[in-house]
Every structure is written in structure tokens, then in C-alpha cells.
Amino acid sequence: MKRFCFLFFFLLFIVAASFFCVPTAVLEITRKTEEQVLFRSKIREGESFSTIIRHSVHLTPVFENYKVNDKGLIVLTGTRLQDFGWGVPSAVSEDMELNDNFFEIRGLSKVFDSIPFRVSQINDPAFLFRGKKYYLLKLVPDGERIEITAKKTTLGAYIFLGGNIDAFSEIPSATKRH
């Protein structure tokens, strides 16, 4: 009986330990001045998210679309914009199409370790993920920098760091379904 109990607990320990070693990709938004994590969520390989800004000259929305690759890195996959010139591409070699008054540039594949992002009242930035729009100015003062990162970690490390964080949910006007 002792041997059976030992074997049972040993196997239980191995299963639990391997569970905490499962690789997991994590998406984070960090306020750089204070190194404060504003948002953290697990993200699946190939899952997408977007940023949206208001162009400072054209005053039209510009969407940047990203996904996380198998290495846990961020890949720019496309852009949606309404105007060309003055700080936006004037010539495009990638696949482009006009849909709903937006030029959609597809077929991009630019890999980033992180996305540095300056929050400004001029560009009124937001982060779009899993059907929610997160208004960055609600938590980050004008002119401050945030960083969007994706990284591979283990499930155990993810849990140890506190799991999901969503500081935006503490302010009712900071998010909305889109």
C-alpha cells in the first residue's frame, strides 16, 4: 500500500510539474515610465490583435494588424488606412485592396520583439483584442510611452506573474465591445 501511495503521488507530482512547464505565449502592454503592466493575457499562436490611431494630418483612422507567431513574436500582417501621403505609404508593393473606404494592405510579414508606442491626445490610440477596444489614454497620460510585447513563457511563470491583468476593466469608459 505504501508503494502504491508513493507511486500515485510521484505520478501526480510529475503531471503537475509538467503542467506548469507547458509553453504559453503571453501578450502584454507595459507603461514604460513606471514599468507597470496594464494588460496581460495568454494568446494563441496565430491569434491577432490591432492598434488604431487617428492620423495627425489626415485625422482619419489607421489600423495596424498583428498576430503572434510560433516563436511568440509579434508579426505585422497588414494595415488599413483611408489616405496616402504625409506620413503614410505613397507606394505599396504588397497586396492592396479598397474595402469600405479603407485601403487594406495585406501580405505584410514584419517581425517585432516589441512595439514601442507613444500615447498622444492627437492620435487617440486604442488597442483591439478579442472583440474589445481598449482606450489607452484612459490609463496612460498624454506623451508617455507604452510597449506591446509578446513572449513565450511557461504556464507556471505566467501564473506566478499574476496571470491575466486588465487595468482597463477598472475604468468603465476605458473599454467597449467592437
Secondary structure, DSSP 8 states (H G I E B T S, - for coil): -HHHHHHHHHHHHHHHHHHHT-EEEEEEEEETTTTEEEEEEE--TT-EEEEEEE-TTT--EEEEEEEE-TTS-EEEEEEEES--SSSS-SS--SEEEEETTEEEEEEEEEEESEEEEE--TTT--EEEETTEEEEGGGTS-TT-EEEEEEEEEEHHHHHHTTS-EEGGGGSGGGEEE-
